[in-house]
Amino acid sequence: MITLCPNCRQKVLLVYFEKTGDQMSHCAGCGTYVHATYESGAEREVWDFHFEKPRPVSKKKRGCCCELLLILLVLSGIIYWLLNNK
């Protein structure tokens, strides 16, 4: 079975969906996960699709040691200058 991704309209293949009744796959274009279930009864067939888009990973900015060293160097220079100019 083939379904379309709701975000980028790219085809998502669900090869074993009707044989096993349950399959999960992902869209190659945007990374959306497709979870599909299929249940066949005497009077009706139940198809259930869920689409899960992963949240983007937030990149935290690491503190730079260079900035801290520069501040310490400037402060030590100011303190040295103040102590020697008395």
Secondary structure as the mmCIF struct_conf table of DSSP 4:
data_model
#
loop_
_struct_conf.conf_type_id
_struct_conf.id
_struct_conf.beg_label_comp_id
_struct_conf.beg_label_asym_id
_struct_conf.beg_label_seq_id
_struct_conf.end_label_comp_id
_struct_conf.end_label_asym_id
_struct_conf.end_label_seq_id
STRN STRN1 ILE A 2 LEU A 4
TURN_TY1_P TURN_TY1_P1 PRO A 6 CYS A 8
STRN STRN2 LYS A 11 LEU A 13
TURN_TY1_P TURN_TY1_P2 VAL A 15 TYR A 16
HELX_RH_AL_P HELX_RH_AL_P1 PHE A 17 THR A 20
BEND BEND1 GLY A 21 GLY A 21
STRN STRN3 ASP A 22 HIS A 26
TURN_TY1_P TURN_TY1_P3 ALA A 28 CYS A 30
STRN STRN4 TYR A 33 SER A 40
BEND BEND2 ALA A 42 GLU A 43
STRN STRN5 GLU A 45 GLU A 52
HELX_LH_PP_P HELX_LH_PP_P1 LYS A 53 SER A 58
HELX_LH_PP_P HELX_LH_PP_P2 LYS A 60 CYS A 64
HELX_RH_AL_P HELX_RH_AL_P2 CYS A 65 ASN A 84
TURN_TY1_P TURN_TY1_P4 ASN A 85 ASN A 85
#
